[in-house]
Amino acid sequence: MQIDKIEILPIGPEGELFQISDGELYALLETEGMGMPWDDLIDRATLHPDICDYMIRWLSQHGVLVGSPHPPHLVWDDLAHDVAAARLL
């Protein structure tokens, strides 16, 4: 799913790890313990522009070039600490 400038793709069958990318940089988003299907999480995470804006800013500071090994991890709880809208999910 691509929302404005961010792409979110599920990784693996558990639905707790996602790749986020702005087309140039990427990272992994960990959502451990959220207990919701990955498509619901993507829909809710991209519903509020503050969440997308945060991920785009985070990628610009911490992301690595697409294809690079060892991408950084953004943990959903850390995102929710900084973005009030994420706490409602």
N, CA, C and O atoms as CSV, one atom per row, in Angstrom:
chain,resi,resn,atom,element,x,y,z
A,1,MET,N,N,0.848,-1.170,0.000
A,1,MET,CA,C,0.000,0.000,0.000
A,1,MET,C,C,0.890,1.227,0.000
A,1,MET,O,O,1.839,1.302,0.781
A,2,GLN,N,N,0.601,2.189,-0.861
A,2,GLN,CA,C,1.369,3.418,-0.898
A,2,GLN,C,C,0.456,4.579,-0.546
A,2,GLN,O,O,-0.566,4.794,-1.196
A,3,ILE,N,N,0.824,5.317,0.474
A,3,ILE,CA,C,0.083,6.480,0.911
A,3,ILE,C,C,1.026,7.668,0.752
A,3,ILE,O,O,2.039,7.770,1.444
A,4,ASP,N,N,0.680,8.557,-0.164
A,4,ASP,CA,C,1.531,9.704,-0.463
A,4,ASP,C,C,2.926,9.228,-0.803
A,4,ASP,O,O,3.169,8.775,-1.922
A,5,LYS,N,N,3.853,9.322,0.144
A,5,LYS,CA,C,5.245,8.990,-0.137
A,5,LYS,C,C,5.755,7.821,0.674
A,5,LYS,O,O,6.968,7.651,0.806
A,6,ILE,N,N,4.859,7.002,1.227
A,6,ILE,CA,C,5.339,5.874,2.029
A,6,ILE,C,C,4.680,4.587,1.558
A,6,ILE,O,O,3.482,4.551,1.282
A,7,GLU,N,N,5.474,3.544,1.473
A,7,GLU,CA,C,4.979,2.229,1.101
A,7,GLU,C,C,5.159,1.329,2.311
A,7,GLU,O,O,6.212,1.333,2.948
A,8,ILE,N,N,4.123,0.557,2.626
A,8,ILE,CA,C,4.163,-0.354,3.760
A,8,ILE,C,C,3.836,-1.750,3.259
A,8,ILE,O,O,2.759,-1.984,2.710
A,9,LEU,N,N,4.769,-2.679,3.451
A,9,LEU,CA,C,4.597,-4.050,2.984
A,9,LEU,C,C,4.791,-5.014,4.138
A,9,LEU,O,O,5.755,-4.884,4.893
A,10,PRO,N,N,3.887,-5.989,4.291
A,10,PRO,CA,C,4.072,-6.983,5.352
A,10,PRO,C,C,5.228,-7.923,5.007
A,10,PRO,O,O,5.473,-8.237,3.842
A,11,ILE,N,N,5.921,-8.355,6.041
A,11,ILE,CA,C,7.016,-9.316,5.876
A,11,ILE,C,C,6.693,-10.523,6.746
A,11,ILE,O,O,6.525,-10.390,7.958
A,12,GLY,N,N,6.610,-11.667,6.149
A,12,GLY,CA,C,6.357,-12.893,6.888
A,12,GLY,C,C,4.895,-13.088,7.239
A,12,GLY,O,O,4.080,-12.175,7.099
A,13,PRO,N,N,4.574,-14.288,7.697
A,13,PRO,CA,C,3.182,-14.670,7.938
A,13,PRO,C,C,2.599,-14.187,9.266
A,13,PRO,O,O,1.384,-14.247,9.452
A,14,GLU,N,N,3.420,-13.719,10.179
A,14,GLU,CA,C,2.944,-13.370,11.509
A,14,GLU,C,C,2.233,-12.025,11.571
A,14,GLU,O,O,1.462,-11.783,12.500
A,15,GLY,N,N,2.474,-11.147,10.605
A,15,GLY,CA,C,1.825,-9.848,10.588
A,15,GLY,C,C,2.342,-8.881,11.630
A,15,GLY,O,O,1.631,-7.955,12.022
A,16,GLU,N,N,3.567,-9.080,12.086
A,16,GLU,CA,C,4.129,-8.204,13.108
A,16,GLU,C,C,5.365,-7.453,12.620
A,16,GLU,O,O,5.967,-6.696,13.382
A,17,LEU,N,N,5.746,-7.652,11.366
A,17,LEU,CA,C,6.913,-6.987,10.818
A,17,LEU,C,C,6.561,-6.462,9.431
A,17,LEU,O,O,5.992,-7.178,8.607
A,18,PHE,N,N,6.910,-5.200,9.189
A,18,PHE,CA,C,6.602,-4.557,7.923
A,18,PHE,C,C,7.840,-3.850,7.401
A,18,PHE,O,O,8.684,-3.395,8.173
A,19,GLN,N,N,7.936,-3.765,6.084
A,19,GLN,CA,C,8.955,-2.928,5.462
A,19,GLN,C,C,8.290,-1.603,5.144
A,19,GLN,O,O,7.218,-1.573,4.539
A,20,ILE,N,N,8.917,-0.508,5.547
A,20,ILE,CA,C,8.427,0.809,5.164
A,20,ILE,C,C,9.474,1.445,4.259
A,20,ILE,O,O,10.675,1.298,4.483
A,21,SER,N,N,9.007,2.152,3.236
A,21,SER,CA,C,9.932,2.726,2.269
A,21,SER,C,C,9.343,3.995,1.672
A,21,SER,O,O,8.129,4.133,1.525
A,22,ASP,N,N,10.233,4.915,1.333
A,22,ASP,CA,C,9.815,6.118,0.620
A,22,ASP,C,C,10.243,6.044,-0.841
A,22,ASP,O,O,10.189,7.044,-1.557
A,23,GLY,N,N,10.668,4.867,-1.282
A,23,GLY,CA,C,11.121,4.654,-2.648
A,23,GLY,C,C,12.632,4.691,-2.780
A,23,GLY,O,O,13.190,4.139,-3.728
A,24,GLU,N,N,13.294,5.334,-1.840
A,24,GLU,CA,C,14.747,5.409,-1.843
A,24,GLU,C,C,15.337,4.798,-0.577
A,24,GLU,O,O,16.316,4.053,-0.632
A,25,LEU,N,N,14.735,5.121,0.552
A,25,LEU,CA,C,15.192,4.610,1.845
A,25,LEU,C,C,14.172,3.622,2.392
A,25,LEU,O,O,12.984,3.698,2.077
A,26,TYR,N,N,14.647,2.700,3.211
A,26,TYR,CA,C,13.722,1.761,3.824
A,26,TYR,C,C,14.170,1.401,5.228
A,26,TYR,O,O,15.308,1.650,5.627
A,27,ALA,N,N,13.245,0.810,5.960
A,27,ALA,CA,C,13.488,0.330,7.318
A,27,ALA,C,C,12.423,-0.712,7.611
A,27,ALA,O,O,11.556,-0.983,6.781
A,28,LEU,N,N,12.499,-1.287,8.791
A,28,LEU,CA,C,11.501,-2.251,9.224
A,28,LEU,C,C,10.675,-1.645,10.349
A,28,LEU,O,O,11.200,-0.938,11.209
A,29,LEU,N,N,9.391,-1.925,10.331
A,29,LEU,CA,C,8.461,-1.471,11.363
A,29,LEU,C,C,8.001,-2.700,12.133
A,29,LEU,O,O,7.410,-3.612,11.554
A,30,GLU,N,N,8.269,-2.730,13.432
A,30,GLU,CA,C,7.873,-3.846,14.291
A,30,GLU,C,C,6.590,-3.494,15.024
A,30,GLU,O,O,6.487,-2.431,15.638
A,31,THR,N,N,5.610,-4.393,14.959
A,31,THR,CA,C,4.315,-4.153,15.604
A,31,THR,C,C,3.959,-5.276,16.558
A,31,THR,O,O,2.781,-5.578,16.742
A,32,GLU,N,N,4.929,-5.880,17.151
A,32,GLU,CA,C,4.724,-7.040,18.018
A,32,GLU,C,C,3.679,-6.750,19.095
A,32,GLU,O,O,3.706,-5.710,19.753
A,33,GLY,N,N,2.767,-7.695,19.254
A,33,GLY,CA,C,1.769,-7.616,20.308
A,33,GLY,C,C,0.532,-6.800,19.975
A,33,GLY,O,O,-0.341,-6.641,20.829
A,34,MET,N,N,0.430,-6.278,18.762
A,34,MET,CA,C,-0.745,-5.477,18.420
A,34,MET,C,C,-1.967,-6.357,18.201
A,34,MET,O,O,-3.097,-5.924,18.428
A,35,GLY,N,N,-1.745,-7.583,17.763
A,35,GLY,CA,C,-2.827,-8.545,17.640
A,35,GLY,C,C,-3.925,-8.168,16.656
A,35,GLY,O,O,-5.099,-8.429,16.918
A,36,MET,N,N,-3.569,-7.564,15.536
A,36,MET,CA,C,-4.573,-7.284,14.520
A,36,MET,C,C,-4.026,-7.711,13.166
A,36,MET,O,O,-2.815,-7.665,12.947
A,37,PRO,N,N,-4.899,-8.125,12.257
A,37,PRO,CA,C,-4.445,-8.548,10.928
A,37,PRO,C,C,-3.648,-7.433,10.252
A,37,PRO,O,O,-3.926,-6.248,10.438
A,38,TRP,N,N,-2.651,-7.841,9.463
A,38,TRP,CA,C,-1.750,-6.857,8.864
A,38,TRP,C,C,-2.478,-5.853,7.990
A,38,TRP,O,O,-2.109,-4.679,7.975
A,39,ASP,N,N,-3.507,-6.283,7.258
A,39,ASP,CA,C,-4.201,-5.329,6.385
A,39,ASP,C,C,-4.977,-4.298,7.201
A,39,ASP,O,O,-5.075,-3.141,6.794
A,40,ASP,N,N,-5.531,-4.700,8.348
A,40,ASP,CA,C,-6.194,-3.742,9.234
A,40,ASP,C,C,-5.183,-2.745,9.804
A,40,ASP,O,O,-5.454,-1.547,9.884
A,41,LEU,N,N,-4.026,-3.253,10.195
A,41,LEU,CA,C,-3.002,-2.374,10.751
A,41,LEU,C,C,-2.559,-1.351,9.710
A,41,LEU,O,O,-2.435,-0.166,10.021
A,42,ILE,N,N,-2.318,-1.798,8.478
A,42,ILE,CA,C,-1.899,-0.875,7.423
A,42,ILE,C,C,-2.975,0.182,7.192
A,42,ILE,O,O,-2.669,1.370,7.087
A,43,ASP,N,N,-4.232,-0.247,7.114
A,43,ASP,CA,C,-5.321,0.711,6.905
A,43,ASP,C,C,-5.374,1.736,8.025
A,43,ASP,O,O,-5.516,2.931,7.766
A,44,ARG,N,N,-5.263,1.288,9.247
A,44,ARG,CA,C,-5.340,2.207,10.392
A,44,ARG,C,C,-4.096,3.087,10.493
A,44,ARG,O,O,-4.200,4.270,10.815
A,45,ALA,N,N,-2.941,2.527,10.225
A,45,ALA,CA,C,-1.696,3.294,10.329
A,45,ALA,C,C,-1.628,4.398,9.293
A,45,ALA,O,O,-1.019,5.441,9.533
A,46,THR,N,N,-2.244,4.181,8.150
A,46,THR,CA,C,-2.185,5.178,7.085
A,46,THR,C,C,-3.413,6.081,7.078
A,46,THR,O,O,-3.522,6.970,6.233
A,47,LEU,N,N,-4.328,5.865,8.002
A,47,LEU,CA,C,-5.544,6.672,8.083
A,47,LEU,C,C,-5.252,8.097,8.531
A,47,LEU,O,O,-5.886,9.040,8.058
A,48,HIS,N,N,-4.306,8.257,9.431
A,48,HIS,CA,C,-4.019,9.571,9.981
A,48,HIS,C,C,-2.717,10.111,9.391
A,48,HIS,O,O,-1.691,9.433,9.446
A,49,PRO,N,N,-2.743,11.311,8.833
A,49,PRO,CA,C,-1.531,11.846,8.197
A,49,PRO,C,C,-0.358,12.041,9.165
A,49,PRO,O,O,0.796,12.002,8.736
A,50,ASP,N,N,-0.624,12.249,10.449
A,50,ASP,CA,C,0.482,12.421,11.398
A,50,ASP,C,C,1.343,11.170,11.496
A,50,ASP,O,O,2.558,11.258,11.671
A,51,ILE,N,N,0.709,10.003,11.381
A,51,ILE,CA,C,1.451,8.738,11.451
A,51,ILE,C,C,2.341,8.590,10.227
A,51,ILE,O,O,3.515,8.240,10.345
A,52,CYS,N,N,1.775,8.859,9.041
A,52,CYS,CA,C,2.572,8.774,7.806
A,52,CYS,C,C,3.698,9.790,7.809
A,52,CYS,O,O,4.828,9.475,7.437
A,53,ASP,N,N,3.390,11.014,8.230
A,53,ASP,CA,C,4.421,12.059,8.282
A,53,ASP,C,C,5.567,11.656,9.207
A,53,ASP,O,O,6.736,11.872,8.887
A,54,TYR,N,N,5.228,11.077,10.340
A,54,TYR,CA,C,6.261,10.636,11.279
A,54,TYR,C,C,7.153,9.568,10.636
A,54,TYR,O,O,8.378,9.640,10.731
A,55,MET,N,N,6.535,8.581,9.983
A,55,MET,CA,C,7.332,7.515,9.362
A,55,MET,C,C,8.226,8.075,8.265
A,55,MET,O,O,9.367,7.636,8.124
A,56,ILE,N,N,7.735,9.035,7.484
A,56,ILE,CA,C,8.544,9.644,6.430
A,56,ILE,C,C,9.727,10.398,7.037
A,56,ILE,O,O,10.852,10.276,6.554
A,57,ARG,N,N,9.482,11.168,8.084
A,57,ARG,CA,C,10.577,11.886,8.752
A,57,ARG,C,C,11.575,10.908,9.362
A,57,ARG,O,O,12.786,11.099,9.253
A,58,TRP,N,N,11.056,9.852,10.009
A,58,TRP,CA,C,11.924,8.862,10.633
A,58,TRP,C,C,12.804,8.202,9.576
A,58,TRP,O,O,14.001,8.014,9.791
A,59,LEU,N,N,12.212,7.851,8.436
A,59,LEU,CA,C,12.989,7.245,7.349
A,59,LEU,C,C,14.090,8.179,6.865
A,59,LEU,O,O,15.209,7.737,6.602
A,60,SER,N,N,13.781,9.466,6.745
A,60,SER,CA,C,14.787,10.401,6.237
A,60,SER,C,C,15.980,10.507,7.189
A,60,SER,O,O,17.088,10.822,6.755
A,61,GLN,N,N,15.768,10.252,8.464
A,61,GLN,CA,C,16.839,10.338,9.450
A,61,GLN,C,C,17.535,9.007,9.703
A,61,GLN,O,O,18.735,8.980,9.976
A,62,HIS,N,N,16.796,7.906,9.615
A,62,HIS,CA,C,17.337,6.608,10.034
A,62,HIS,C,C,17.360,5.545,8.934
A,62,HIS,O,O,18.064,4.544,9.064
A,63,GLY,N,N,16.609,5.746,7.866
A,63,GLY,CA,C,16.503,4.728,6.822
A,63,GLY,C,C,17.812,4.499,6.085
A,63,GLY,O,O,18.703,5.348,6.087
A,64,VAL,N,N,17.909,3.354,5.464
A,64,VAL,CA,C,19.069,3.010,4.634
A,64,VAL,C,C,18.586,2.817,3.205
A,64,VAL,O,O,17.393,2.623,2.970
A,65,LEU,N,N,19.502,2.868,2.260
A,65,LEU,CA,C,19.133,2.705,0.861
A,65,LEU,C,C,18.479,1.351,0.635
A,65,LEU,O,O,18.890,0.340,1.206
A,66,VAL,N,N,17.460,1.351,-0.202
A,66,VAL,CA,C,16.753,0.114,-0.523
A,66,VAL,C,C,17.769,-0.913,-0.997
A,66,VAL,O,O,18.613,-0.615,-1.843
A,67,GLY,N,N,17.691,-2.104,-0.462
A,67,GLY,CA,C,18.612,-3.184,-0.803
A,67,GLY,C,C,19.786,-3.307,0.157
A,67,GLY,O,O,20.518,-4.295,0.109
A,68,SER,N,N,19.975,-2.330,1.020
A,68,SER,CA,C,21.074,-2.394,1.989
A,68,SER,C,C,20.774,-3.455,3.046
A,68,SER,O,O,19.619,-3.655,3.424
A,69,PRO,N,N,21.809,-4.126,3.515
A,69,PRO,CA,C,21.593,-5.092,4.593
A,69,PRO,C,C,21.393,-4.381,5.925
A,69,PRO,O,O,21.781,-3.223,6.082
A,70,HIS,N,N,20.805,-5.059,6.854
A,70,HIS,CA,C,20.645,-4.586,8.231
A,70,HIS,C,C,19.895,-3.256,8.343
A,70,HIS,O,O,20.440,-2.274,8.846
A,71,PRO,N,N,18.652,-3.228,7.875
A,71,PRO,CA,C,17.887,-1.992,7.991
A,71,PRO,C,C,17.563,-1.677,9.454
A,71,PRO,O,O,17.463,-2.587,10.277
A,72,PRO,N,N,17.401,-0.418,9.774
A,72,PRO,CA,C,17.015,-0.057,11.136
A,72,PRO,C,C,15.580,-0.477,11.413
A,72,PRO,O,O,14.801,-0.699,10.487
A,73,HIS,N,N,15.239,-0.584,12.678
A,73,HIS,CA,C,13.898,-0.994,13.090
A,73,HIS,C,C,13.215,0.143,13.826
A,73,HIS,O,O,13.773,0.724,14.757
A,74,LEU,N,N,12.006,0.449,13.399
A,74,LEU,CA,C,11.143,1.383,14.107
A,74,LEU,C,C,10.112,0.537,14.844
A,74,LEU,O,O,9.403,-0.255,14.224
A,75,VAL,N,N,10.025,0.697,16.140
A,75,VAL,CA,C,9.081,-0.073,16.947
A,75,VAL,C,C,7.804,0.749,17.099
A,75,VAL,O,O,7.860,1.937,17.416
A,76,TRP,N,N,6.648,0.111,16.871
A,76,TRP,CA,C,5.379,0.818,16.917
A,76,TRP,C,C,5.184,1.564,18.238
A,76,TRP,O,O,4.667,2.681,18.239
A,77,ASP,N,N,5.588,0.969,19.355
A,77,ASP,CA,C,5.433,1.622,20.651
A,77,ASP,C,C,6.207,2.943,20.714
A,77,ASP,O,O,5.749,3.897,21.343
A,78,ASP,N,N,7.368,3.003,20.072
A,78,ASP,CA,C,8.137,4.247,20.029
A,78,ASP,C,C,7.421,5.291,19.178
A,78,ASP,O,O,7.372,6.469,19.533
A,79,LEU,N,N,6.866,4.845,18.051
A,79,LEU,CA,C,6.091,5.741,17.201
A,79,LEU,C,C,4.890,6.279,17.970
A,79,LEU,O,O,4.603,7.475,17.917
A,80,ALA,N,N,4.191,5.408,18.680
A,80,ALA,CA,C,3.006,5.811,19.436
A,80,ALA,C,C,3.366,6.772,20.571
A,80,ALA,O,O,2.551,7.606,20.965
A,81,HIS,N,N,4.567,6.654,21.085
A,81,HIS,CA,C,5.016,7.580,22.128
A,81,HIS,C,C,5.096,9.008,21.582
A,81,HIS,O,O,4.806,9.970,22.293
A,82,ASP,N,N,5.493,9.137,20.314
A,82,ASP,CA,C,5.674,10.452,19.702
A,82,ASP,C,C,4.465,10.964,18.931
A,82,ASP,O,O,4.358,12.165,18.682
A,83,VAL,N,N,3.548,10.068,18.547
A,83,VAL,CA,C,2.396,10.463,17.721
A,83,VAL,C,C,1.112,10.023,18.440
A,83,VAL,O,O,0.818,8.832,18.543
A,84,ALA,N,N,0.375,10.987,18.922
A,84,ALA,CA,C,-0.834,10.688,19.690
A,84,ALA,C,C,-1.838,9.851,18.897
A,84,ALA,O,O,-2.490,8.978,19.469
A,85,ALA,N,N,-1.974,10.098,17.607
A,85,ALA,CA,C,-2.941,9.358,16.794
A,85,ALA,C,C,-2.640,7.863,16.767
A,85,ALA,O,O,-3.558,7.053,16.644
A,86,ALA,N,N,-1.368,7.487,16.881
A,86,ALA,CA,C,-0.975,6.077,16.846
A,86,ALA,C,C,-1.401,5.340,18.101
A,86,ALA,O,O,-1.553,4.118,18.083
A,87,ARG,N,N,-1.593,6.063,19.180
A,87,ARG,CA,C,-2.015,5.425,20.440
A,87,ARG,C,C,-3.458,4.933,20.369
A,87,ARG,O,O,-3.867,4.099,21.176
A,88,LEU,N,N,-4.214,5.432,19.431
A,88,LEU,CA,C,-5.625,5.069,19.321
A,88,LEU,C,C,-5.831,3.768,18.561
A,88,LEU,O,O,-6.952,3.262,18.507
A,89,LEU,N,N,-4.789,3.222,17.980
A,89,LEU,CA,C,-4.940,1.990,17.195
A,89,LEU,C,C,-5.020,0.774,18.076
A,89,LEU,O,O,-5.148,-0.344,17.576
